[in-house]
Amino acid sequence: MTANTDVDVAEYEQVGATVLRAVVETLHSAPGNELATRRRAVSLRWLGDDATFASRPSTTSPPDEPNGLTPGDTLGDDPRFPLVVG
């Protein structure tokens, strides 16, 4: 990793079964996979029960399709956002 004196950079070795928690404002990346095996990851996004839909002028990740939602609608009734703990 190239040193940058304008920002704080942290780098940690990641091994199998490692869990990484990042705040959405965190810029993160990974070097290319030079192993003979595939690198796999899963990304989860947790929302509070008061989360509402908002349209964005840029592309979001994952892509944010309204599917009938309008800005300000709660996400609790949308099947794309299942309730994990009740």
C-alpha positions, 0 to 999 in steps of 0.5 A: 500500500502506498503511504499517504500523509493526508489521511490515516491509513490502516491495513490488516491481514485478513484470513479465512472467517475474518469479519470486517465491519466498516462504516459506510463512509469508509473507503476500503479496497483489497489487493488482487487475488494472486492465489489459485483459489477464489476469494469469497465475501458476503456483504450485509446492510443492516437498517433500523426500523425507522429507515426510509427510502431516498432516491440518489442522484448517483449509482448506489451499491447495491443498485437501488430500484424503487419498485413502487417506493417513493422518497420517505416510504418506510422500508419495513414492508418491502420484501427486499428488506426482511426483518431479522429480529422482531 
